């Protein structure tokens, strides 16, 4: 164990391997104050899991307090388009608004709709792998990991094929704001992307109002209950969230997962020998072992205690998913990759009212892409060069993953 490992989300070395620092944090306590971001770091699985369900915490505080009442400085007015977009999505809403919007979105985003996508997802994954195979290899992230979930979300929303190239850059710009202490340049890029994406989606929504189809946007327009319908802003924010959350995590689970497998050749060999038997538990284990979303932040709306630490209202906690998923108090041999692990209560999809609505779709996409690369007739993949990590820590993934067959 590296006793010198410290939590430093802006360090390339930490981003490449945060797990020794997490182990040190877990030894230091159940809540550790981190001065550079003014947050309480929560590293233990049981605490992270409990706080995700604790209604004394919230993704926002504006449903109960003004910025001034909560002791926080309002964001700059120039950032307003981002906060309107983000604040009307399921991830950042709190009850009662969250319950209403989630209920209406769930009416449209049904298990049947996901099931209907399954043949398309598998076909897309197979075609992407065929293209990579025809070229003898390439960047697995750019050629398979990224295009698959983007194409699936575009298919789900009903985005025409000619417009799909717009989605990934918009998503990347918006997600930059979820990193710790984002720069003003990052904020400007996110605001610009929000404006462009908002305009595009409103035009698409208007088209579906005139001519409904079988896509999710048409279903969102049609969804209503005794409390009414989704507002247009709620529909726009829902679609943006589906793209951002629905593909960033899948891209990084695929890239991080294959990088993990290349470093565990015996486990990879066992998976190749019996993909049908091992794939479902392997996908869950890869999500646990190197979690794509490392941190999830919450505001403290009422005083809480974590162990013997009192955390007052107005504070912010950083729930460390990556640390929780490697906690030896909850997982046997947590730093070992075990693709047939069955006792695996990882929290990669969150918990509580904000549990990921798209988890079934993410599992479908991951099973399809890993399955296509492990299928009979596809030669084994081999790593060409050790990859580098992107600069972001909260949403953590590789820049590229060069492979050959």
Secondary structure, 3 states (H helix, E strand, C coil): CCCCCCCCCCCHHHHHCCHHHHHHHHHHCCCEEECCCCEEEECCHHHHHHHHHCCCEECCCCCCCCCCCCCCCCCCHHHHHHHHHHHCCCCCCCCCHHHHHHHHHHHHCCHHHHHHHHHHHHHHHHHHHHHHHHCCEEEHHHHHHHHHHHHHHHHHHCCCHHHCHHHHHHHHHHHHHHCCCCCHHHHHHHHHHHHHHHHHHHHHHHHHHHCCCCCHHHHHHHCEECCEECCHHHHHHHHHHHHHHHHHHHHHHHHHHHHHHHCCHHHHHHHHHCHHHHHHHHHHHHHHHCCCECEEEEEECCCEEECCEEECCCCEEEEEHHHHCCCCCCCCCCCCCCCCCCCCCCCCCCCHHHCCCCHHHHHHHHHHHHHHHCCCCCCCCEECCCCCECCCCCECCECCCEEEC
